[in-house]
Amino acid sequence: MTLPKVATEAIETYQMHVSTRYLDLTKKKLELTRLPRELDLPEERRWEYGTPKKALEPIVDFWMEEYDWRVQETNFNNCLPQFRTAINLDEHSLSKEEQSKTRIHFAHKRSSAPRALPLLFCHGWPPSFTEVMKIIEPLSDPISTPPRGSQDALGFHVVAPSIPGFGFSDAVHSESFGLRKTAEIFDTLMKRLGYQEYVAYGGDWGFKICRMLALHHQSSCRAIYTNSPDMPLPAFRVAPVTYLKYHIARLTKGRISFLRFGYTLADISASGGRRKQRLSTTPFEDQSFRPQTTAYSLCDSPIGLLANMLDAIRPSLALKQWSNTDILNWTMMHWLPGPEAALRWLRQSSREARKDCWNHYSPTPLGISSFGRLAEEQIRSPPPWAEGWQRLCWLRRHERAAKWPAWDAPEETVIDIRECFGEMIEQRLLVFEQAGATEVD
């Protein structure tokens, strides 16, 4: 079925174009940088105090001598069809002063596949909307773009918005702006585009946005796919059966196959440490973190921001898939708008993740790809823990390690998204009453 088209005057095409003056200012700041002294530590401990000069200095030199933002800007504009629209934030309990000023930036790639599903891609931190870049084309064009599917391969109308304050979305100047209000804005955006029902994909912080969609917008967000999600041990008051299954599997140490309940031996051996480890360990999520203080240095120092980016993506660097240009592109997505709004969002979202994400069960279907853990990552939640919080309908385990699979393992991610939602459709777990979109191309 095709939806009635809604008014499109509020949706405008958009292309990145950073002023030359700002790029010149960035170059001057790079030239004036004073790097701090550091301890002389052995190689195996060189990251213990944070980003070492040995990792930072070659990228600084590349930034000053070879990196060309204009080339990258053109590449983003050519590969990602972009738009902006003003969302009425008064609908989300924010001040009237903000509602006319908050423009939401997003990429939107329509599929020509006959049975395409609307897919909301939720980025997190430290990525931006550009995290979708490696998967947007094969998801929207499954036949002619590798990894190629059959003529009946499931396609997707991909929408990848920038969280307000990230990339080219306006910041929201409210301390209560976090996961839940981001989910509300994204849901409003999808409906404005004509997608009254859709599926969503997000990893890491993006999954927490998806979790809010599942809890508060289940009539429109019909299913979720994620990878290696971070979640707590199932609570007895929320899901007593799942809670008991885990403890039976743990007590028997997985030695009795019919009492494993989907847990692997690795899940059981790792879960002991995971139960003692709090959710998420990035430095900006601690309750003592004060974003405004940090923002003074990161807003003024591109090298300081780069050092923080390197520290945040360090586990993924071990995959040897990052070029200096990739690292600087991710850094620029925070340098250009200024990182202060993203830092505030992290603080509020961290509070919401602890308080609101894991109080209730959601019947929204969930699919999980579980990738191998990188050496520098924290212990991950066993995938069957998800059954205690959501309707786990699809699970695939990969030996390959990945931190942000849309970036680190794009082919596997594309195949898994197609098969996850495809199997949900076949099993009648995912039934769309409506499908369509406002034409904005």
For each residue, the residues with C-beta under 8 A, 3 or more apart:
1: 433 434 435 436
2: 435 436
3: 6 194 196 434 435 436 437
4:
5: 8 194 438 439
6: 3 192 194 438
7: 10
8: 5 11 438 439 440
9:
10: 7 85 86 192
11: 8 83 84 85 192 193 438 440
12: 83 84 85
13: 81 82 83 440
14: 82 83 84 105 168
15: 77 82
16: 73 76 77 82 168
17: 73
18: 22 23 69 73 336
19: 22 23
20: 23 24
21: 24 25
22: 18 19 25 26 336
23: 18 19 20 26 27 69
24: 20 21 27 28
25: 21 22 28 29
26: 22 23 29 30 302 335
27: 23 24 30 31 64
28: 24 25 31 32
29: 25 26 32 33 300 301 302 303
30: 26 27 33 60 63 64 302 303
31: 27 28 64
32: 28 29
33: 29 30 60 301 302 303
34:
35: 53 56 57 303
36:
37:
38: 41 49 52 53
39: 49
40:
41: 38 45 46 48 49 52
42: 45 46
43: 46
44:
45: 41 42 48
46: 41 42 43 52 54
47: 50 51 52 55 311 314 376
48: 41 45
49: 38 39 41 52
50: 47 307 311
51: 47 55 56 307 308 310 311 314
52: 38 41 46 47 49 55 56
53: 35 38 56 57
54: 46 57
55: 47 51 52 58 59 310
56: 35 51 52 53 59 60 303 306 307 310
57: 35 53 54 60 61
58: 55 61 62 324
59: 55 56 62 63 306 310 324 327 328
60: 30 33 56 57 63 64 303 306
61: 57 58 64 65
62: 58 59 65 66 67 324 325 328
63: 30 59 60 66 67 302 306 324 328
64: 27 30 31 60 61 67
65: 61 62
66: 62 63 324
67: 62 63 64 72 324 325 328
68: 71 72
69: 18 23 72 73 332
70: 73 74
71: 68 74 75
72: 67 68 69 75 76 325 329 332
73: 16 17 18 69 70 76 77
74: 70 71 77 78
75: 71 72 78 79
76: 16 72 73 79 80 130 133
77: 15 16 73 74 80 82
78: 74 75
79: 75 76 133 136 137
80: 76 77 107 109 129 130 132 133 136 160
81: 13 107 108 109 441
82: 13 14 15 16 77 105 106 107 108 168
83: 11 12 13 14 105 106 107 108 440
84: 11 12 14 103 104 105 106 168 169
85: 10 11 12 103 104 106 189 192
86: 10 100 101 102 103 104
87: 91 102 103 104 185 188 189 192
88: 91 99 188
89: 92 94 98 99 102 172 185
90: 93 94 95 96 98 99
91: 87 88 184 188
92: 89 181 184 185
93: 90 176 181
94: 89 90 98 99 172 174 176 177 181
95: 90 98 99 174
96: 90 99
97: 100 101
98: 89 90 94 95 101 102 172 173 174
99: 88 89 90 94 95 96 102
100: 86 97
101: 86 97 98 170
102: 86 87 89 98 99 164 169 170 172
103: 84 85 86 87 169 170
104: 84 85 86 87 161 162 164 169 170 185 189
105: 14 82 83 84 129 161 162 167 168 169
106: 82 83 84 85 129 159 160 161 162 189
107: 80 81 82 83 129 132 136 158 159 160 161
108: 81 82 83 157 158 159 160 193 440 441
109: 80 81 136 137 139 140 157 158
110: 116 140 157 437 441
111: 116 139 140 141 142 155 156 157 158
112: 116 140 141 155
113: 116 140 141 142 143 153 154 155 156
114: 155
115: 154 155
116: 110 111 112 113 140 154 155 156 157 435
117: 154 155 156 157 198 199 421 432 435
118: 156 157 159 190 193 195 197 198 199 435 437
119: 139 156 157 158 159 198 199 200 201 417
120: 159 161 186 190 195 198 199 200 201 213 221
121: 129 131 132 136 158 159 160 200 201 202 206 406
122: 161 186 200 201 202 206 207 209 210
123: 127 128 129 131 132 160 162 163 166 202 205 206
124: 127 202 203 204 205 206 207 208 209
125: 166 204 205 282 284 312 342 345 346
126: 308 309 312 313 330 334
127: 123 124 130 131 206 330 404 407
128: 123 131 162 166 167 330 333 334
129: 80 105 106 107 121 123 132 160 161 162 166 167 333
130: 76 80 127 133 167 329 330 333
131: 121 123 127 128 160 404 406 407
132: 80 107 121 123 129 135 136 158 160 406
133: 76 79 80 130 136
134: 406 407 410
135: 132 138 139 406 410 413 414 417
136: 79 80 107 109 121 132 133 139 140 158 160
137: 79 109 140 141 145
138: 135 141 142 145 146 147 410 411 414
139: 109 111 119 135 136 142 155 156 158 414 417 418
140: 109 110 111 112 113 116 136 137 155 156 157 158
141: 111 112 113 137 138 144 145 155
142: 111 113 138 139 145 148 149 153 154 155 418
143: 113 148 149 150 151 153
144: 141 148
145: 137 138 141 142 148
146: 138 411
147: 138 411 414 415
148: 142 143 144 145 153
149: 142 143 152 153 154 418
150: 143 153
151: 143
152: 149
153: 113 142 143 148 149 150 418
154: 113 115 116 117 142 149 418 421 422 425
155: 111 112 113 114 115 116 117 139 140 141 142
156: 111 113 116 117 118 119 139 140 417
157: 108 109 110 111 116 117 118 119 140 195 437
158: 107 108 109 111 119 121 132 136 139 140
159: 106 107 108 118 119 120 121 189 190 193 195 198
160: 80 106 107 108 121 123 129 131 132 136
161: 104 105 106 107 120 122 129 169 185 186 189
162: 104 105 106 123 128 129 166 167 168 169
163: 123 166 167 169 182 209 342 345
164: 102 104 169 170 171 172 177 182 185 341 345
165: 169 170 171 172 337 340 341 342 344 345
166: 123 125 128 129 162 163 169 333 334 337 341 342 345
167: 105 128 129 130 162 163 333 336 337
168: 14 16 82 84 105 162 336 337
169: 84 102 103 104 105 161 162 163 164 165 166
170: 101 102 103 104 164 165
171: 164 165 337 340 341
172: 89 94 98 102 164 165 177 181 341
173: 98
174: 94 95 98 177
175: 344 348
176: 93 94 181 348
177: 94 164 172 174 181 182 344 345 348
178: 181 182 345 348 349 351 352
179: 182 183 208 209 211 212 348 349 352 353 356 357
180: 183 184 212 216 352 356
181: 92 93 94 172 176 177 178 184 185
182: 163 164 177 178 179 185 186 209 212 345 349
183: 179 180 186 187 209 210 212 213 216 217
184: 91 92 180 181 187 188 216 217
185: 87 89 92 104 161 164 181 182 188 189
186: 120 122 161 182 183 189 190 209 213
187: 183 184 190 191 213 217 220 221
188: 87 88 91 184 185 191 192
189: 85 87 104 106 159 161 185 186 192 193
190: 118 120 159 186 187 193 195 198 220
191: 187 188 194 195 196 220
192: 6 10 11 85 87 188 189 438
193: 11 108 118 159 189 190 437 438 440
194: 3 5 6 191 436 437 438
195: 118 120 157 159 190 191 198 436 437
196: 3 191 220 434 436
197: 118 220 222 432 433 434 435
198: 117 118 119 120 159 190 195 220 221 222
199: 117 118 119 120 221 222 223 224 225 421 430
200: 119 120 121 122 210 213 221 223 224 225
201: 119 120 121 122 206 210 224 225 226 406 417
202: 121 122 123 124 205 206 207 208 209 210 224 226
203: 124 206 207 226 227 228 229 404 405 406
204: 124 125 207 208 230 404
205: 123 124 125 202 208 209 346 349
206: 121 122 123 124 127 201 202 203 209 210 226
207: 122 124 202 203 204 210 211 224 226 227 229 230
208: 124 179 202 204 205 211 212 349 352 353 357
209: 122 124 163 179 182 183 186 202 205 206 212 213
210: 122 183 200 201 202 206 207 213 214 221 224 226
211: 179 207 208 214 215 224 357 362 390
212: 179 180 182 183 208 209 215 216 217 352 356 357
213: 120 183 186 187 200 209 210 216 217 218 220 221 224 364
214: 210 211 217 218 221 224 362 364 366 390
215: 211 212 218 356 357 360 362
216: 180 183 184 212 213
217: 183 184 187 212 213 214 220 221
218: 213 214 215 221 222 362 363 364
219:
220: 187 190 191 196 197 198 213 217
221: 120 187 198 199 200 210 213 214 217 218 224 364
222: 197 198 199 218 364 365 430 432
223: 199 200 364 365 366 367 393 421 424 429 430
224: 199 200 201 202 207 210 211 213 214 221 364 365 366 367 390
225: 199 200 201 366 367 368 369 394 416 417 420 421
226: 201 202 203 206 207 210 229 366 367 368 369
227: 203 207 368 369 370 371 402 405 413 416
228: 203 368 369 370 371 373 380 383 402 405
229: 203 207 226 368 381 383 386
230: 204 207 279 280 380 381
231: 279 358 381 385 386 389
232: 235 279 358 381 385
233: 243 246 271 274 275 385 388
234: 238 239 242 243 246 385 387 388 389
235: 232 238 239 243 358 388
236: 239 240 243 244
237: 240
238: 234 235 359 360 361 388 389
239: 234 235 236 242 243 361 387 388 389
240: 236 237 243 244
241: 244 245
242: 234 239 245 246 384 385 387 388
243: 233 234 235 236 239 240 246 247 388
244: 236 240 241 247 248
245: 241 242 248 249 261 384 387
246: 233 234 242 243 249 250 261 263 271 382 384 385 388
247: 243 244 250 251
248: 244 245 251 252 259 261
249: 245 246 252 254 259 260 261 263 268
250: 246 247 253 263 268 271 272
251: 247 248
252: 248 249 255 256 259 260
253: 250 265 268
254: 249 260 263 264 265 267 268
255: 252
256: 252 259 260
257: 260
258:
259: 248 249 252 256
260: 249 252 254 256 257 263 264 268
261: 245 246 248 249 384
262: 383 384 387 395
263: 246 249 250 254 260 267 268 271 382 384
264: 254 260 267 268 382 397
265: 253 254 268 269
266: 269 270
267: 254 263 264 270 271 382 383 384
268: 249 250 253 254 260 263 264 265 271 382
269: 265 266 272
270: 266 267 273 274 379 380 382
271: 233 246 250 263 267 268 274 275 381 382
272: 250 269 275 276
273: 270 276 277 379
274: 233 270 271 277 379 380 381 382
275: 233 271 272
276: 272 273
277: 273 274 281 378 379
278: 281
279: 230 231 232 353 354
280: 230 285 350 353
281: 277 278 285 378
282: 125 285 312 346
283: 286 289 311
284: 125 289 291 294 343 346 347 350
285: 280 281 282 289 346 347 350
286: 283 289 350
287: 350 351
288:
289: 283 284 285 286 294 346 347
290: 293 294
291: 284 294 295 340 343 344 346 347
292: 295 296 340 344
293: 290 296
294: 284 289 290 291 297 298 343
295: 291 292 298 299 338 339 340 343
296: 292 293 299 300
297: 294 300 301 304
298: 294 295 301 304 305 308 339 340 343
299: 295 296 338 339 340
300: 29 296 297 304
301: 29 33 297 298 304 305
302: 26 29 30 33 63 305 306 331 335
303: 29 30 33 35 56 60 306 307
304: 297 298 300 301 307 308
305: 298 301 302 308 309 331 334 335 339
306: 56 59 60 63 302 303 309 310 327 328 331
307: 50 51 56 303 304 310 311
308: 51 126 298 304 305 311 312
309: 126 305 306 312 313 327 330 331 334
310: 51 55 56 59 306 307 313 314 317 327
311: 47 50 51 283 307 308 314
312: 125 126 282 308 309
313: 126 309 310 316 317 322 327 330 403
314: 47 51 310 311 317 318 376
315: 318 374 375 376 377 403
316: 313 319 321 322 374 402 403 404 407 408
317: 310 313 314 320 322
318: 314 315 374 375 376 401
319: 316 322 374 401 402 403 408
320: 317
321: 316 407 408
322: 313 316 317 319 326 327
323: 326 327
324: 58 59 62 63 66 67 327 328
325: 62 67 72 328 329
326: 322 323 329 330
327: 59 306 309 310 313 322 323 324 330 331
328: 59 62 63 67 306 324 325 331 332
329: 72 130 325 326 332 333
330: 126 127 128 130 309 313 326 327 333 334
331: 302 305 306 309 327 328 334 335
332: 69 72 328 329 335 336
333: 128 129 130 166 167 329 330 336 337
334: 126 128 166 305 309 330 331 337 338 339 342
335: 26 302 305 331 332 338 339
336: 18 22 167 168 332 333
337: 165 166 167 168 171 333 334 341 342
338: 295 299 334 335 341
339: 295 298 299 305 334 335 342 343
340: 165 171 291 292 295 298 299 343 344
341: 164 165 166 171 172 337 338 344 345
342: 125 163 165 166 334 337 339 345 346
343: 284 291 294 295 298 339 340 346 347
344: 165 175 177 291 292 340 341 347 348
345: 125 163 164 165 166 177 178 182 341 342 348 349
346: 125 205 282 284 285 289 291 342 343 349 350
347: 284 285 289 291 343 344 350 351
348: 175 176 177 178 179 344 345 351 352
349: 178 179 182 205 208 345 346 352 353
350: 280 284 285 286 287 346 347 353 354
351: 178 287 347 348 354 355
352: 178 179 180 208 212 348 349 355 356 357
353: 179 208 279 280 349 350 356 357
354: 279 350 351 357
355: 351 352 359
356: 179 180 212 215 352 353 359
357: 179 208 211 212 215 352 353 354
358: 231 232 235 389
359: 238 355 356
360: 215 238
361: 238 239 388 389 390
362: 211 214 215 218 389 390 391
363: 218 390 391
364: 213 214 218 221 222 223 224 390 391
365: 222 223 224 391 393 394 424 429 430
366: 214 223 224 225 226 386 390 391 392 393 394
367: 223 224 225 226 392 393 394 395 416 420 421 424
368: 225 226 227 228 229 383 386 392 394 395 396
369: 225 226 227 228 396 397 398 405 412 413 416 420
370: 227 228 380 383 395 396 397 398
371: 227 228 398 400 401 402 405 409 412
372: 398 399 400 401 402
373: 228 377 379 380 401
374: 315 316 318 319 377 401 402 403
375: 315 318
376: 47 314 315 318
377: 315 373 374 380 403
378: 277 281
379: 270 273 274 277 373
380: 228 230 270 274 370 373 377
381: 229 230 231 232 271 274 385 386
382: 246 263 264 267 268 270 271 274 385
383: 228 229 262 267 368 370 386 392 395 397
384: 242 245 246 261 262 263 267 387 392
385: 231 232 233 234 242 246 381 382 388 389
386: 229 231 366 368 381 383 389 390 392
387: 234 239 242 245 262 384 390 392
388: 233 234 235 238 239 242 243 246 361 385
389: 231 234 238 239 358 361 362 385 386
390: 211 214 224 361 362 363 364 366 386 387
391: 362 363 364 365 366
392: 366 367 368 383 384 386 387 395
393: 223 365 366 367 423 424 427 429
394: 225 365 366 367 368 419 420 423 424
395: 262 367 368 370 383 392
396: 368 369 370 416 419 420
397: 264 369 370 383
398: 369 370 371 372 402 409 412
399: 372
400: 371 372 409 412
401: 318 319 371 372 373 374 408
402: 227 228 316 319 371 372 374 398 405 408 409 412
403: 313 315 316 319 374 377 408
404: 127 131 203 204 316 407 408
405: 203 227 228 369 371 402 408 409 410 412 413
406: 121 131 132 134 135 201 203 410 413
407: 127 131 134 316 321 404 410
408: 316 319 321 401 402 403 404 405
409: 371 398 400 402 405 412 413
410: 134 135 138 405 406 407 413 414
411: 138 146 147 414 415
412: 369 371 398 400 402 405 409 415 416
413: 135 227 369 405 406 409 410 416 417
414: 135 138 139 147 410 411 417 418
415: 147 411 412 418 419
416: 225 227 367 369 396 412 413 419 420
417: 119 135 139 156 201 225 413 414 420 421
418: 139 142 149 153 154 414 415 421 422
419: 394 396 415 416 422 423
420: 225 367 369 394 396 416 417 423 424
421: 117 154 199 223 225 367 417 418 424 425 430
422: 154 418 419 425 426
423: 393 394 419 420 426 427
424: 223 365 367 393 394 420 421 427 429 430
425: 154 421 422 428 429 430 431
426: 422 423
427: 393 423 424
428: 425 431
429: 223 365 393 424 425
430: 199 222 223 365 421 424 425
431: 425 428
432: 117 197 222 435
433: 1 197
434: 1 3 196 197
435: 1 2 3 116 117 118 197 432
436: 1 2 3 194 195 196
437: 3 110 118 157 193 194 195
438: 5 6 8 11 192 193 194
439: 5 8
440: 8 11 13 83 108 193
441: 81 108 110
